[in-house]
Each structure stands twice: as C-alpha cells, then as structure tokens.
Amino acid sequence: MRSSDKVLLLVENNAYPFDVRVRREAQVLRDAGYKVTVISPRGKQQPWAEVVDGVMCYRFPAPPGGVGLLSYAFEFAYATLAMFVLSLWVGLRRGIDVIHAANPPDTLFVIGAFWKLFGKKYVFDHHDLAPETYLSRFKQPRENAVSRTLRLLERCSFAVADIVIATNESYKQVAMQRGGKRADQVFVVRNGPPRAFQALKPDPALAARAPHLAGYIGTMGPQDGVDYWLRAIHQMVHTLGRTDFLAVIIGSGDAAPSLHALAKTLQIEPYVWFTGRIPDFEAKSYLSTVEVCIHPDPSSPLNDRSTMNKMMEYMALGKPTVAFDLTETRFSGQGAALYTTPNDELEFARNVLRLFDDADERSRLSQLGLQRFASALAWEYSEPVLLRAYSEGLGLLPAAAQAPQAVGAAKQD
C-alpha cells in the first residue's frame, strides 16, 4: 500500500471516540495500514487535538443544543464550516486522500466536493435517512418544503460520493433508487457489536427489585418509541392487572423530560426506573440481569427502513426481545424476538407478559438470538466489507497482510 493513503473521517453528532461506529471504522482502517485522522465535536474536558489508539483526532467546539428546526439548521451549518476549516489544517499538516463523512448532517458533501477538485475521493457513510428522520421526529403526515430540501441535500451527498457505505439493505436501495448509485458503488457495513460483547454476571441489587425485569437501552427522542413502551406498561398494570415487574429504561435524550411526565400521567411510576445515561459496564450489567429486552421503535418512515443497534446488542447478550414488526427489525432479529403488530401497545404488553411467564420460550429465543448474532451480525463480519469498499470501490488496497483475511471473511458475509 502506498504511504500516501490518508483517510479523514468526519463525524458531527458525537465526540470521538464516543461514536462507536466511527471508532470501529477508524480502527479497522488503522489496522489495515491507512493513516487515519478524525474531525469531531469536542466533548467535555477533551483536548482539542490528541492521538487516540493510533488515530489522530482534531476537535471543534460543539454547537449549543436545541430541538427546533432553526437550531438544527444552525448546528449543521456551523459544524460544516468548522469541519471544513479543520480539513484545510489536516490537508496541510497530514495530507488527505479520502474524505469519509458520516451523516447527519447531509451538508458535508460540500467538503467532499471541495477536496475532489484536488483529486481526492469522497465516501458518504449513510447513517440516517434525513428526510424520514424529519418526518418521523416532527410527526409530519406528508412531504413539505423542509423534507424536499433534505432530499435535495441527500441527492447531492450521493452525487458527490465515489462510494456509499450503507448500514443495511434498505439504505442500499435508497442509495440506488434515490441516489442513482450502482450496486457496486454501495457497500453494506452493519452496526453489530463485536463478538467480545457478551453478557455479564447479573446485578444482584437489581434482580432483587422485582420478580420480573424488562430492559430498554437507547436514545430517548420523539421517534424512538419509549412513549409506546410507557403506554404498554400502562396496559400491563391498569388493563391486564400485572404489578410484579420493573421496567429499566437506560439512556437519555431530548424527549426524556416529557417521558418522565408521561409516566406520571399514566400512573406507572412505581414500575419504571429511568436510569439516565450510565457507564457502559453498568448498562451491560443491568441488561444482563433482565429477563426480556424491549425494542419499542414504532412504524414510521424512518424506523421502517432503519436497523437499531440495540436489537443486535440484545441478541449478543442472549436476551429475548419484544419488538414491533418492522422490515429491518425482523431481518436483524429473525427468530430472536416476539413481533407485535406495529404500534399496537396492548399486544406489545401481552407479548412482554407472555415472555415473563414462559421460561422455555425465553430460552428458545435467547439461543436463536445468540446463533444469529454469532453467525452473521457481529462487527467482525462488517470489517472485511469496509476494507473491500476501500480496495474495490476506491482502488486503495489495504496492507498485504490484511488482504487474505479480508477476502476470506467477506465470503462469509
């Protein structure tokens, strides 16, 4: 491999190395011999520049938070400008051969287009469907000027990209149908955790809190379905008469205050524990303790096509799951979950109670989930696809020592 193969990764919605997907991608490229630099927002008390496990990271001041359209527009414009300025610094100081940009936002193609003027490659790492995210998050019933603008930005991102990294087959179809990319220009790199992501010993203090435990982990935004789970809990308590359980809800987000208020309104506070954001080890310990895991993402323009990380984490931990029956959710989970009619909260509640009361069914789903994860969804299956995207899609070959392993692993995917 040429010594000039230098990759600049751009990530806006999380500080590096806390964005798990970008961190894993950076490490795979680093191990293959690429010289990797990352630009990201700065987290609290992080240095402005540092080397993290062999990856150089430059950071810019994170924009102020907000929830309205204007605040998002300001955030994305500011972040794009900040990343562009830092990319000039990286280009002068370290050199650039590839700009690898993760969305959101879908405005980073501007940086890619600039560097393509100098013969550089641009990779669009498609994490989120921006138009569908807007329609789902703001509960818009139909297309409008904002969603059409987002579709335009998405088309620009696809048009500038030499290759597209998609998180699942639904996103690949979007790249081909809406973005006009050929099949050989789109590579599916899934988000599953590594094989080392395994269950811990149960937490005895948590296990003692109730006869039955259900666990959720993830973001708590308007589109993530935690409100559906709370209403299902209301059905469990006030319609089906069950009070022998505790719902452990791990995570936070801009919908958290309204969800706390909803739990109070629904009169289910004794049966819900909002942990907030907690350390990874503690979160994994809690999930290792619960009997059933919860995947409440409702049917929406975004969720119908998206793969949620929590589903694969539940499977890696050997936890049976209750989920709404969405296309990519079923593809990931297959036999590891009880699937519920989309957005039917009473049926969701009945399925949770069914698993509480049936240890044999829990065990069966657990084993199917572990097998599915180990045979197809672990991050190790995505690593060779990422390297193939660079070698076949961009013509940048990884180090010779990595090539046989990459080809062999790719055949298993």
C-alpha positions as CSV (number, residue, x, y, z in Angstrom):
1,M,0.0,0.0,0.0
2,R,1.2,3.5,-0.8
3,S,2.3,5.5,2.2
4,S,0.1,8.4,0.9
5,D,-3.2,6.6,1.6
6,K,-4.6,9.1,4.2
7,V,-8.2,9.0,5.4
8,L,-10.0,11.9,7.1
9,L,-13.2,10.8,8.9
10,L,-15.8,13.4,9.7
11,V,-18.4,12.9,12.4
12,E,-20.7,15.6,13.7
13,N,-23.3,14.2,16.0
14,N,-21.0,12.7,18.7
15,A,-17.5,13.3,20.0
16,Y,-14.8,10.9,19.1
17,P,-14.1,8.2,20.3
18,F,-17.7,8.0,21.8
19,D,-19.3,7.5,18.4
20,V,-18.9,3.7,18.4
21,R,-19.4,3.1,14.7
22,V,-16.9,5.7,13.6
23,R,-14.4,4.5,16.2
24,R,-14.7,0.9,14.9
25,E,-14.3,2.1,11.3
26,A,-11.3,4.2,12.2
27,Q,-9.7,1.3,14.0
28,V,-10.3,-1.1,11.1
29,L,-8.7,1.3,8.6
30,R,-5.8,2.0,11.0
31,D,-5.1,-1.7,11.4
32,A,-5.2,-2.2,7.6
33,G,-2.4,0.4,7.3
34,Y,-4.2,3.6,6.4
35,K,-3.2,6.8,8.1
36,V,-6.4,7.9,9.8
37,T,-7.5,11.3,11.1
38,V,-10.8,12.2,12.6
39,I,-12.6,15.5,13.0
40,S,-15.4,15.6,15.6
41,P,-17.0,18.0,18.1
42,R,-15.3,18.3,21.4
43,G,-16.8,16.6,24.4
44,K,-16.5,17.9,27.9
45,Q,-12.8,18.1,29.1
46,Q,-11.5,16.6,25.9
47,P,-8.3,18.1,24.4
48,W,-8.6,19.9,21.1
49,A,-6.2,17.5,19.5
50,E,-4.9,14.1,20.6
51,V,-3.9,10.7,19.3
52,V,-6.4,8.0,20.4
53,D,-5.2,4.5,19.9
54,G,-3.2,5.4,16.8
55,V,-5.9,7.7,15.3
56,M,-5.2,11.4,15.2
57,C,-8.3,13.4,16.3
58,Y,-8.9,17.2,15.9
59,R,-12.0,18.7,17.6
60,F,-14.0,21.8,17.2
61,P,-16.3,23.5,19.9
62,A,-19.6,21.6,20.0
63,P,-22.6,23.7,18.9
64,P,-25.2,24.6,21.5
65,G,-28.1,22.1,21.8
66,G,-31.6,22.8,20.5
67,V,-34.7,21.0,19.4
68,G,-36.3,23.2,16.8
69,L,-35.7,23.4,13.0
70,L,-33.7,26.6,13.3
71,S,-31.4,25.3,15.9
72,Y,-30.7,22.2,13.8
73,A,-30.1,24.4,10.7
74,F,-27.6,26.5,12.7
75,E,-25.9,23.4,14.2
76,F,-25.4,21.8,10.8
77,A,-24.2,25.0,9.1
78,Y,-21.8,25.8,11.9
79,A,-20.5,22.2,12.1
80,T,-19.9,22.0,8.3
81,L,-18.0,25.3,8.4
82,A,-15.9,24.2,11.4
83,M,-15.1,20.8,9.8
84,F,-14.2,22.5,6.5
85,V,-11.7,24.8,8.2
86,L,-10.2,21.9,10.2
87,S,-10.0,19.8,7.0
88,L,-7.7,22.5,5.5
89,W,-5.5,22.3,8.5
90,V,-5.4,18.5,8.2
91,G,-4.7,18.7,4.5
92,L,-1.7,21.0,5.0
93,R,-0.4,19.2,8.1
94,R,-1.0,15.5,7.4
95,G,-2.4,15.2,3.9
96,I,-5.7,13.8,2.6
97,D,-6.5,11.1,0.1
98,V,-10.1,10.2,1.2
99,I,-12.8,12.2,2.9
100,H,-15.1,9.7,4.7
101,A,-18.1,11.6,6.1
102,A,-20.8,10.2,8.3
103,N,-24.2,11.8,8.3
104,P,-26.0,13.6,9.8
105,P,-25.8,16.3,8.5
106,D,-26.2,15.8,4.8
107,T,-24.2,19.0,4.2
108,L,-20.8,17.5,4.5
109,F,-20.7,16.8,0.7
110,V,-19.6,20.5,0.4
111,I,-16.3,19.5,2.0
112,G,-16.1,16.4,-0.2
113,A,-16.8,18.4,-3.4
114,F,-14.0,20.9,-2.5
115,W,-11.4,18.2,-2.0
116,K,-12.5,16.4,-5.1
117,L,-11.3,19.4,-7.0
118,F,-7.8,18.3,-5.9
119,G,-8.3,14.7,-7.0
120,K,-9.4,13.3,-3.6
121,K,-12.0,10.6,-3.0
122,Y,-15.3,11.1,-1.1
123,V,-17.1,8.4,0.9
124,F,-20.7,9.0,2.1
125,D,-21.3,6.9,5.2
126,H,-25.1,6.9,5.3
127,H,-26.1,6.6,9.0
128,D,-29.5,8.2,8.9
129,L,-32.3,8.9,6.4
130,A,-32.5,12.7,6.9
131,P,-35.9,13.3,5.2
132,E,-37.5,10.4,7.0
133,T,-35.9,11.4,10.3
134,Y,-37.5,14.9,9.9
135,L,-40.9,13.4,9.0
136,S,-40.8,11.0,11.9
137,R,-39.3,13.3,14.6
138,F,-41.6,16.2,13.9
139,K,-44.6,13.9,13.1
140,Q,-45.3,15.4,9.7
141,P,-48.0,13.5,7.8
142,R,-46.7,14.3,4.3
143,E,-43.9,15.8,2.4
144,N,-43.3,19.6,2.7
145,A,-40.6,22.2,1.9
146,V,-38.3,21.0,4.6
147,S,-38.4,17.3,3.7
148,R,-37.9,18.2,0.0
149,T,-34.9,20.3,0.9
150,L,-33.4,17.4,2.9
151,R,-34.0,15.1,-0.1
152,L,-32.1,17.6,-2.3
153,L,-29.2,17.6,0.2
154,E,-29.3,13.8,0.3
155,R,-29.1,13.7,-3.6
156,C,-26.1,16.0,-3.5
157,S,-24.4,13.7,-1.0
158,F,-24.9,10.7,-3.2
159,A,-23.9,12.6,-6.3
160,V,-20.6,13.7,-4.9
161,A,-19.8,10.4,-3.3
162,D,-17.4,8.0,-5.1
163,I,-18.9,5.2,-3.0
164,V,-21.6,4.9,-0.3
165,I,-21.4,3.0,3.0
166,A,-24.9,1.8,3.9
167,T,-26.0,0.3,7.3
168,N,-28.5,-2.2,5.8
169,E,-30.1,-3.4,2.6
170,S,-32.9,-0.8,2.8
171,Y,-30.4,2.0,2.9
172,K,-28.6,0.4,0.0
173,Q,-31.8,0.5,-2.0
174,V,-32.2,4.2,-1.1
175,A,-28.7,4.9,-2.4
176,M,-29.5,3.2,-5.7
177,Q,-33.1,4.4,-6.2
178,R,-32.9,7.9,-4.8
179,G,-29.2,8.5,-5.2
180,G,-28.6,6.8,-8.6
181,K,-25.7,4.8,-7.4
182,R,-24.8,1.5,-9.0
183,A,-24.9,-1.7,-6.8
184,D,-21.1,-1.9,-7.0
185,Q,-20.8,1.6,-5.5
186,V,-22.7,0.8,-2.3
187,F,-21.3,-1.4,0.5
188,V,-23.4,-2.6,3.4
189,V,-21.4,-2.2,6.7
190,R,-23.7,-3.1,9.6
191,N,-23.5,-1.9,13.2
192,G,-23.4,-5.1,15.2
193,P,-21.2,-5.1,18.3
194,P,-18.1,-7.3,18.3
195,R,-18.1,-10.9,19.4
196,A,-16.5,-9.9,22.7
197,F,-19.7,-8.1,23.6
198,Q,-21.1,-10.8,26.0
199,A,-23.4,-10.9,29.0
200,L,-22.0,-10.2,32.5
201,K,-23.0,-11.7,35.8
202,P,-26.5,-10.4,36.9
203,D,-26.6,-7.5,39.2
204,P,-28.0,-8.8,42.5
205,A,-29.3,-5.5,43.7
206,L,-31.3,-5.0,40.5
207,A,-32.5,-8.6,40.5
208,A,-34.0,-8.2,44.0
209,R,-36.1,-5.2,43.0
210,A,-38.9,-7.2,41.3
211,P,-39.9,-10.8,40.3
212,H,-39.7,-9.8,36.6
213,L,-37.4,-7.3,34.8
214,A,-37.6,-5.7,31.4
215,G,-34.8,-3.6,29.9
216,Y,-34.5,-0.9,27.3
217,I,-31.4,0.9,26.2
218,G,-31.0,3.7,23.7
219,T,-31.8,7.2,22.7
220,M,-34.9,8.9,24.0
221,G,-36.1,11.1,21.2
222,P,-39.6,11.7,19.8
223,Q,-39.1,9.0,17.2
224,D,-37.6,6.2,19.3
225,G,-40.8,4.8,20.8
226,V,-40.2,4.9,24.5
227,D,-43.6,6.6,24.8
228,Y,-45.1,3.5,23.2
229,W,-43.4,1.3,25.8
230,L,-44.7,3.5,28.6
231,R,-48.2,3.2,27.3
232,A,-47.7,-0.6,27.0
233,I,-46.7,-0.6,30.7
234,H,-49.9,1.3,31.5
235,Q,-51.8,-1.6,29.7
236,M,-49.8,-4.2,31.7
237,V,-50.7,-2.5,35.0
238,H,-54.1,-1.0,34.5
239,T,-55.7,-3.2,31.9
240,L,-54.0,-6.6,32.5
241,G,-53.5,-6.2,36.2
242,R,-49.8,-7.1,36.5
243,T,-47.7,-5.3,39.1
244,D,-44.9,-7.9,39.6
245,F,-42.3,-6.3,37.3
246,L,-39.9,-3.3,36.9
247,A,-39.1,-1.7,33.5
248,V,-35.5,-0.5,33.5
249,I,-35.0,2.3,30.9
250,I,-31.4,3.2,30.2
251,G,-30.4,6.3,28.3
252,S,-31.4,9.9,27.7
253,G,-32.3,12.3,25.0
254,D,-34.4,15.4,24.3
255,A,-37.7,13.6,24.9
256,A,-36.6,12.5,28.4
257,P,-38.5,15.2,30.4
258,S,-41.7,14.6,28.5
259,L,-41.3,10.8,29.1
260,H,-40.9,11.3,32.8
261,A,-44.1,13.4,32.8
262,L,-45.9,10.8,30.8
263,A,-45.0,8.1,33.3
264,K,-46.5,10.2,36.0
265,T,-49.7,10.9,34.0
266,L,-50.1,7.2,33.2
267,Q,-49.7,6.3,36.9
268,I,-46.9,3.8,36.3
269,E,-44.0,5.5,38.2
270,P,-43.6,2.6,40.7
271,Y,-43.0,0.2,37.8
272,V,-40.5,2.3,35.8
273,W,-36.8,3.1,36.6
274,F,-35.2,5.8,34.4
275,T,-31.5,5.3,35.0
276,G,-30.4,8.2,32.7
277,R,-27.0,7.8,30.9
278,I,-24.8,5.4,32.9
279,P,-21.3,3.9,32.2
280,D,-21.2,1.1,29.6
281,F,-20.2,-1.6,32.1
282,E,-23.1,-0.7,34.4
283,A,-25.6,-0.6,31.5
284,K,-24.4,-4.0,30.2
285,S,-24.7,-5.4,33.8
286,Y,-28.3,-4.3,34.0
287,L,-29.2,-5.7,30.6
288,S,-27.6,-9.0,31.6
289,T,-29.9,-9.1,34.6
290,V,-33.3,-8.5,32.9
291,E,-35.4,-11.3,31.5
292,V,-36.8,-9.5,28.5
293,C,-35.5,-6.7,26.4
294,I,-37.6,-4.0,24.7
295,H,-37.4,-2.7,21.2
296,P,-40.4,-0.2,21.0
297,D,-39.5,1.7,17.9
298,P,-42.9,2.2,16.2
299,S,-43.6,2.1,12.5
300,S,-42.6,5.3,10.8
301,P,-41.0,6.5,7.6
302,L,-37.6,6.3,9.4
303,N,-37.9,3.2,11.6
304,D,-39.4,1.0,8.8
305,R,-36.1,1.2,7.0
306,S,-33.6,1.5,9.8
307,T,-31.6,-1.0,11.9
308,M,-31.4,-0.2,15.6
309,N,-28.1,-1.0,17.4
310,K,-30.0,-2.1,20.5
311,M,-31.6,-5.1,18.7
312,M,-28.2,-6.6,17.9
313,E,-26.9,-5.8,21.4
314,Y,-29.8,-7.6,23.0
315,M,-29.1,-10.6,20.8
316,A,-25.4,-10.6,21.6
317,L,-26.3,-10.7,25.3
318,G,-28.7,-13.6,24.7
319,K,-31.8,-11.7,25.6
320,P,-35.3,-12.4,24.1
321,T,-36.9,-9.3,22.7
322,V,-40.3,-7.9,22.1
323,A,-40.5,-5.6,19.1
324,F,-42.9,-4.1,16.6
325,D,-42.8,-6.0,13.3
326,L,-40.7,-3.7,11.1
327,T,-38.8,-4.8,8.0
328,E,-35.2,-4.3,9.2
329,T,-36.0,-5.2,12.8
330,R,-37.3,-8.6,11.6
331,F,-34.3,-9.0,9.3
332,S,-31.9,-8.5,12.2
333,G,-33.8,-10.3,14.9
334,Q,-35.3,-13.1,12.8
335,G,-36.2,-15.8,15.4
336,A,-34.9,-13.9,18.5
337,A,-38.0,-11.8,19.1
338,L,-41.7,-11.8,19.5
339,Y,-43.0,-9.5,16.9
340,T,-46.0,-7.3,17.5
341,T,-48.4,-5.6,15.1
342,P,-46.9,-2.2,14.5
343,N,-47.8,0.4,17.1
344,D,-50.3,-1.9,18.9
345,E,-49.5,-1.2,22.6
346,L,-51.9,-3.7,24.1
347,E,-50.5,-6.6,22.0
348,F,-47.0,-5.4,22.9
349,A,-47.9,-5.6,26.6
350,R,-49.3,-9.1,26.2
351,N,-46.1,-10.3,24.5
352,V,-43.9,-8.9,27.3
353,L,-46.1,-10.7,29.9
354,R,-46.0,-13.9,27.7
355,L,-42.2,-13.9,27.9
356,F,-42.2,-13.1,31.7
357,D,-44.3,-16.2,32.2
358,D,-42.7,-18.7,29.8
359,A,-39.1,-19.5,30.7
360,D,-38.8,-22.1,27.9
361,E,-39.8,-19.6,25.3
362,R,-37.3,-17.1,26.7
363,S,-34.6,-19.7,26.5
364,R,-35.5,-20.6,22.9
365,L,-35.5,-17.0,21.7
366,S,-32.2,-16.4,23.6
367,Q,-30.5,-19.3,21.8
368,L,-31.8,-18.2,18.4
369,G,-30.5,-14.7,19.0
370,L,-27.1,-15.8,20.1
371,Q,-26.8,-18.0,17.0
372,R,-27.9,-15.3,14.6
373,F,-25.5,-12.8,16.1
374,A,-22.5,-15.1,16.1
375,S,-23.2,-16.3,12.5
376,A,-24.0,-13.1,10.7
377,L,-24.3,-9.8,12.7
378,A,-21.1,-9.4,14.8
379,W,-19.0,-6.4,13.8
380,E,-16.3,-8.8,12.6
381,Y,-18.5,-9.6,9.6
382,S,-18.6,-5.9,8.6
383,E,-14.8,-5.3,8.8
384,P,-13.9,-7.0,5.5
385,V,-16.8,-5.2,3.7
386,L,-15.4,-1.8,4.8
387,L,-11.9,-2.8,3.6
388,R,-13.5,-4.1,0.3
389,A,-15.2,-0.7,-0.1
390,Y,-11.8,1.0,0.0
391,S,-10.0,-1.6,-2.1
392,E,-12.7,-2.3,-4.8
393,G,-14.7,1.0,-4.6
394,L,-11.8,3.4,-4.3
395,G,-8.9,1.4,-5.6
396,L,-6.9,1.8,-2.4
397,L,-5.5,-1.6,-1.4
398,P,-5.0,-2.4,2.3
399,A,-1.8,-3.8,3.6
400,A,-0.9,-7.1,2.1
401,A,-1.1,-8.9,5.5
402,Q,-4.8,-7.9,5.8
403,A,-5.9,-9.0,2.3
404,P,-6.2,-12.8,2.7
405,Q,-8.2,-12.3,5.9
406,A,-10.5,-9.7,4.4
407,V,-11.3,-11.8,1.3
408,G,-12.0,-14.9,3.4
409,A,-14.2,-13.1,5.9
410,A,-16.1,-11.3,3.1
411,K,-17.2,-14.7,1.7
412,Q,-18.9,-15.4,5.0
413,D,-21.0,-12.2,5.0
